């Protein structure tokens, strides 16, 4: 089996969790409803109804389930990231975003 050329390799630094969580993305002054498809410590894949340009800064909050975190209760995390790619499949858009900053909400 041959290795893929260096320019085509996909490097992932964190374990992904297939989580479907509701989210609202703040894109500038607009709110864009979304649903997560997978979440890792370094990024999120969102399903949404519109295209987002790569490089766009987004703000979003996720309520992480306690079962995933091994915590006594769900945890709300506020995040700032940027879109790294966006694609379309049938009538849905998928946007991959980094998580550049995050903060746990007081509960």
C-alpha positions in Angstrom: 0.0 0.0 0.0 1.5 3.4 -1.0 1.4 6.5 1.2 -0.5 9.5 0.0 1.6 12.5 -1.2 2.5 14.8 1.6 0.3 17.6 0.3 -2.8 15.3 0.4 -2.4 13.9 3.9 -5.0 14.8 6.5 -3.5 15.4 9.9 -5.7 15.2 12.9 -4.4 16.0 16.4 -7.4 15.2 18.5 -9.9 12.4 18.9 -13.3 13.2 17.3 -16.6 12.5 19.0 -19.7 12.0 16.8 -22.0 14.4 18.6 -25.1 16.0 17.2 -25.6 19.1 19.3 -27.6 22.2 18.5 -25.6 25.4 18.1 -26.0 29.0 17.0 -23.0 30.5 15.3 -22.4 34.2 15.6 -21.0 35.3 12.3 -20.4 39.0 12.6 -23.8 40.4 13.5 -25.7 37.4 12.2 -26.9 34.3 14.0 -26.7 31.1 12.0 -28.4 28.0 13.3 -26.3 24.8 13.1 -25.9 21.3 14.3 -22.6 19.7 15.2 -21.7 16.5 13.4 -18.4 15.8 15.3 -16.5 17.6 18.0 -12.8 17.4 19.1 -10.7 19.5 21.4 -9.4 21.5 18.4 -12.4 21.8 16.1 -16.0 21.2 15.2 -17.8 20.0 12.0 -21.1 21.9 11.7 -24.1 21.2 9.5 -25.9 24.4 8.4 -28.1 25.9 5.8 -25.7 28.4 4.2 -22.2 28.7 3.0 -19.5 30.2 5.3 -16.3 31.5 3.7 -13.0 29.9 4.9 -11.3 32.3 7.3 -14.5 33.7 8.7 -14.3 34.1 12.5 -17.2 32.5 14.4 -18.4 32.4 18.0 -20.5 29.6 19.3 -21.5 27.8 22.5 -21.9 24.1 23.0 -23.6 22.3 25.9 -21.3 19.2 26.2 -23.1 16.2 27.6 -22.0 15.0 31.0 -21.7 11.4 29.8 -19.1 12.4 27.2 -17.1 14.5 29.7 -17.5 12.1 32.7 -18.8 15.1 34.7 -21.7 15.2 37.1 -23.6 17.6 34.8 -23.6 19.0 31.3 -21.0 21.7 30.7 -21.6 24.9 28.6 -18.5 25.9 26.6 -18.2 29.3 24.8 -15.9 29.1 21.8 -14.2 31.3 19.2 -12.9 29.7 16.1 -12.6 30.2 12.3 -13.9 28.3 9.4 -11.2 26.3 7.6 -13.4 24.7 4.9 -17.0 24.6 3.8 -18.6 22.0 1.4 -22.1 21.1 0.2 -23.9 17.8 0.2 -27.4 17.7 -1.3 -29.1 20.7 0.4 -26.9 21.0 3.5 -23.6 22.8 4.0 -20.8 21.5 6.2 -18.4 23.9 7.8 -15.2 22.7 9.6 -14.1 25.2 12.2 -11.1 25.4 14.6 -11.6 26.1 18.2 -9.0 28.8 18.8 -10.3 30.0 22.3 -12.8 28.5 24.7 -14.2 29.3 28.1 -16.3 27.2 30.4 -19.4 29.0 31.6 -20.1 29.3 35.3 -22.8 26.8 36.4 
